[in-house]
Amino acid sequence: MSTAATGNNQRIQQTQNQIDDIVDIMTVNVDKMLERDLKLSELGDPADALQMGAFPSATSAALKEKILVEELQDTVMLYTLIIYVYHKNI
């Protein structure tokens, strides 16, 4: 074989080795990215659950406030009726 052919074969082999190294690095990076994505989705699940849990709490608080206001209105009307009847009988 000529020296030119041997030199070309060495360059081809060197380039192939570099490509193999790059493929290995990219494979590791993709694996890390997938792990990171999995961890982020695992962190997002409890956050989503907390956020979804906040809506019923807000609805529940609004419902409690509405019931409290209605009870207060009923109480005020009852006292008004009692005072009216009491003054009417005097």
LINKA-V258554 format. One line per field, one symbol per residue. ss: DSSP state (H for helix, E for strand, - for the rest). phi: phi as a letter, one per 20 degrees, with the letter a starting at -180 (. if undefined). psi: psi as a letter, one per 20 degrees, with the letter a starting at -180 (. if undefined). A space follows every 10 residues. Layout:
ss: ???
phi: ???
psi: ???
This chain:
ss: --HHHHHHHH HHHHHHHHHH HHHHHHHHHH HHHHHHHHHH HHHHHHHHHH HHHHHHHHHH HHHHHHHHHH HHHHHHHHHH HHHHHHHHH-
phi: .effffffff ffffffffff ffffffffff ffffffffff ffffffffff ffffffffff ffffffffff ffffffffff ffffffffee
psi: qrhghggghg gggggggggg ggggghgggg gggggggggh hhhhghgggg ghhhghgggg ghgggggggg hggggghghg gggggghhi.
